C-alpha cells in the first residue's frame, strides 16, 4: 500500500498540546507532504486511537519530522532540550510534537522513559529510536531495551517503522533538506510484545527488543551492524562502562 495523503480524518490534537502543535499538525505537515512528497506505506497498520509506540530506525535529523508528517495521527517524540532554548526553534519543535528532554544515560534515560510513559497513559502516540542515536554509516545497529521496557510496562503496541532515504534528503552536517530526493516511510504491523514476559525481566526486555529490531530491519532493508551505536566515550570511566556487559536502555 502506498499513499501520499492520510486516509480518513486526522485526529484533532488535545488542547493541552497547545496552539503551536495544532498549527504544525494542520499546516506544517500538509506543506511538508506537498513539498517533499514522501512515499508512505502501511498507514493502515497504525492504530487510530489508544497508546502506541512507533519504533524506528534512525538515519537523519529529519527522521523526527518524517514520522509525524507521515503518521495518520498525532505523534510525540523527545528532543534535546537545547533545541528549545531559542524562541524560533522552540516554536518549530513544539509544532511537530517534540518534547524537551535532557539527553544522557542513567537517570536522564529513566526520566525520559517516565515522560514517555505518561504520554502513553494519556492515550498518546510516541516515537522512539531503539538504536539510541543516528547511524552515521547507514547500517542498522542493535536495539537498546528502553523501548521494549516501555511497551511491556504499559501494554502499548509497538508499530515498527522503516525510514528509507532520509539520510540522502538531509545528510549529517547539512543545514537544510534537499527537495531532489524522496523518502519512504514504512509502517509495519503492530507488535504485541506481552508474550515475552514482564518488564522486570531482563530476558523479556532483550527478547522483545530483538523482535522489534527484526521488524524494523525487514522494513528498512539495512545492513546489520551487529553492534551498539555507542556515543564516543568522554572519559576513561565511560570507556570502561561501554566495554563491560550491561543493559543499554
N, C-alpha and C positions, 0 to 999 in steps of 0.2 A: 504494500500500500504506500502511495506517495501523494503528498498534498502540500500546497504552499499556503493554505489558509486554514484556520481552525475550523473543525466541524462542530456545528452547534453553537449555542450562545455561551461565551466565556463567563466563568463565574465572577460575579461582582466582588471586588475585594472588600473586606470588612472595613468599617470606618476607622478602626484602630490603626490601620496601616498608614493612614494619613493621606493628605491631598496629593503629595508628591508621588506616592505609589500609584494612586488611581490615575494620575496624569500619565505616568510612564506606561502603565498597563494598556491604556486605551489610545495613546498617541505615539509614544516612542516605539512600542513593539510593532504596530502595523507599519510604521515608517521603515523600520529596520527590515521587515519582511519584504517590503516593496523594493528597497534598495539592494539588499543582498540576496534575495530570492533563495532562501535555504530550502534544500530538499528535506522534507520531514516524512519519516516512515514510522509506522506503528503507533500513531497517535491514539488509536482506539484502545491501545493497551493501558493507557493512563486512567486510573480510577478518577471519576469526576468529583467525588466527594470523599470525605474522611481523610485521615492521616496517610501520607505516602512519602517514601524516601526515594529520590532519584539518586542512583549511584552511577557515576560517570567516569570515563577516562578523562585525562587532563593534559591537553596539549598546548593551550594558549590562554592568554589573559581573557580573550573574548568568550571562552567557554561559559563563563558565568553570565554572559549576555545571551549567548545562543540558546541555552536551555530555557530560560524564561520566555524568550521570543517564540520558540517552537512549541512550548507546552500549552495545552488547551485549558489550563487552569493556573492561577497564581502560584508562584513558587518562590521560596526564600532560600538564600544561601548566606554563609558567613564570609565577611571580607575584612581585610586588615583594618584596624582602627585608624591607621594613618590616612586612609582614603577619605575619612570623614572630617579631617581637620580643616579643610578649606571649604567655603560655602558652596562653590560651583560643583566641586567633586562630591560633596555630601549630598547635594540635591540629585545628582545623576545616580549615585549608587542607591539612594533611597528609592528613586523612581523605578529601578529594576529589581527591587525586592531584597537588597543587601542589608545585612545586619552587622554592625561593627563588633569585632572580637579581637582580643589580644592574642596574637599568634604565639605558639610555643608548645613545648611538651609539658608533661607533668600536670600541675594544677591548671595551667592555661587550657590544656586539651580537655580536661574534665569539665571546666567551666563552659567550654564551647558545647560539649555534649549536653550539659544542663539546659543551655539556651535552645538547642535543637529539640530536646525532649519536651520543653514547654510549648514549642510551636506545634509539635505533633499531637500533644494532649489537647490542643485547641483545634484539632482537625485540619491543620495546615499541611502544605507540601514543602519539603525541604530538599535541597540539592547538595550532595556531598561528593568528594573525590577520595575514594579509598586509597589511592596512591599517595595522598598527602600533599604532594606538590607537583608542579608541571614536569612532564617528561621532556627533556631537552634533546633527546636523540630519537624521539618518535616511537620508542618501544613501550610496551605495557609492563609496568612494574608490579611487584607483589602488593596485595592489598593489606592495609592496616585494619585492625579489628574493631575500631570505633564504630564504623557504620553497622556492622553485624551486632555489636553490643546494643546499639540504639534500637535496631529492629527487633531484637529478641526481647528487650526490656519493655518496649511499647506495644509490640504486636503489629506494628505498621508494616504493610507490604513494601517490598523493595522493587522499584522499576529500574532495571539496568538500562544504561544509556551508552550508545556508541557514537562518539563525535568523530567525524572524518573531515579533514581539510582545514580545521580552524588554525592549525599551525602555518598554513600557507596564506590564509587570509590576514593573519596578524602574527608574524614570526616574533620570537623573543627579540626585544630591542626596538621593534617598530613602534612609531608614535601613533599612527592611525591605521586602521584596517584598510586593505585594498578591496576594490569592487571588481577586480579582474578574476577573482576566484570565487567558487561557490562551496558552501559547506553542506554536509549531510548530517542530520540528526536522526538517530535510530532509537526508538523506544521499544524495549523488549517486553515480553510478558511478565506480569508481576510475580515476584518470588515470595512464597510463604516459607520462611526460614524456621518456623517453630519446631519441625521435626528434628532439628539439630540439638535441641535441648534448651536449658535455661541460660539466661545471660550471664549468670555467675560461673558458668563452666568455661574454662579456657579452651577445652576441646570443641565445645559447641561454637564458641566465637570463631575459632580458626576454621572449622568446617563450613560455617555459614559464610565466612569471608571468601573462602576458596570457591564456593558456589557462585557468589556474586561476581568474582573476578572472571570466572569461566564464562558467565553470561555476557559480561562486558567484552571479553575477548571475541566471542562469537559475533558480536555486533560491530566491533571496531576493526576486526581482522588485523590487528597489530602484531608485530613480532614480540614474543615474550622475553622479558629481561631476566626472569627467574632470580630477582634480587629486589631489595627495597630501594626506593628512590630517596636516599638519605640526603638531608641538607648538610653541607660541609661542616664538620665539627669546628667549633671556635676555640677550643682549648683541649689540653690533654685528657681531662676528665671526660669530656663529651666523646672524644675518640675511643676511650676505653668502653664507655657505655654502648657505643654503636657496635663494638666487636663482641661484647658479652651477650649471651642469649637473653632476650627479654621480649615482652609483648609490645608490639608497636600499635599505638592507638591514634 
